[in-house]
Amino acid sequence: MAMPPYFWIALLVVVALGVGIWWARSQHLSALRRSMHAFYTLSEQIFAAPSSAEIAEKLAGTLPSILQATTVRLYLLNRRTMSLESVPTAADPEPMAVSLEGPAEGLDAGAVKCFRSRTLTNIPDVRRNPLVNAGWKSGLPRSAMFAPLLAQLDVLGVIEVGSTRRLGYFTPEEQATLQHLANQVAASMKLEEQQAVREQLFRSEKLAATGQLISGVAHDLRAPLERIQE
């Protein structure tokens, strides 16, 4: 018994839908694997980076592919001026500072709130959010997220991530990813700071030992001269 034409049409539709679902799932898994690989590579690069400038470059170069972001900025705390200072990168070479003691406007307000509250701040619409109230300025991200650099009891700065294409909250997975990387940046900077302190102590001890050696040599040279004069 021959099948009616609509049967074959329905069968083709079902097969096409199955292939489409399989292809979409395959693409999603492939993108997820690339994102995870980029995440682990970035984590390793953060700990291997010799300076905060190098860390900022790594974040700016890799985070957009992991979080679907378009802008990344690293702020570090300047304890002397009590401000958050951005670390210049090739993509964002202009340095800027945000005071922690005065009123902040625009995205600066998000960075300050994140630093003070020590918690991740997620802003779905920077143009309408009362905290940021950035308005309709061209070039500003449509959504933004801020994560504190937490190292034990210290907050060393903030990572700002924005998207000029995307409106709405970043997903819980993306928030967790950013906070994890922020904690790694803080840990790396603490290790760098401790290494700098150790090197400073080593130089101080070396200078002190050198001074003692020179003093001893001078004493040994002066003693014969004093005996001759007698």
C-alpha positions, 0 to 999 in steps of 0.5 A: 500500500503506497503511503500518501504524499503528506506522510513523506512530507511529515517524515521529512519535516521530522527528520529535518527537525531532528537534524536541526536539534542535533546540529544546534546541540552539537554547536552548543557543546562545541562552544561550551568546550571552547569556553571552558578551555579558554577559562582554564587557560586564562586561569593559568595565565593570571597566575603566571602573569608577572604584573597587573598590567599583564593580567589586565591584558589577558582579561581584556583579550580572553574574557569577552569570548567567555562571557559574551562581553565587549568591554573589560576593565580592571580597577586596582585600589590605590590606598594612598588616594583611596581611589580605584585606578583602571589598569590601561590596556591596548584596547583601553589605553586611557587611565582613569581613577574613581574616588571612593570617598566622593559621589560617583556617576555612571558606571563608576558608581557600579564599581564603587558599590561593588567595592564597598559591598564586597559583592558582585553587582549585576546591572541589566540596563545601565541606561535605566538603573537608578544606581548608574543612571548613565543615560543614552550616551553613545559607546556605553555598555547596555548591561554591566557586571562588577566583581570584587577582587577578594583576597582573604579580608582585603578587597584589592579592586574590581573587574568591570565587564560590559556588553554593548550588544546585550540587554539583561542580567548576566547568567548565574554561570557567567557571574560565578565565572567572573567572581572566580577569575576575580578571586584568582586575580586577587590571589595572584596580586597578593602573591606578587605583593608578598614576593615584592616584600620578600625581595625588599627585605632581602635587599635590606638585609644584603645592604645591612650585611654589606655595610657591616662588611665595609665597616669591618674592613675599614676598622681593619685598615684603620688599626695599623695606621693608628699603631704607626701614628703611636 
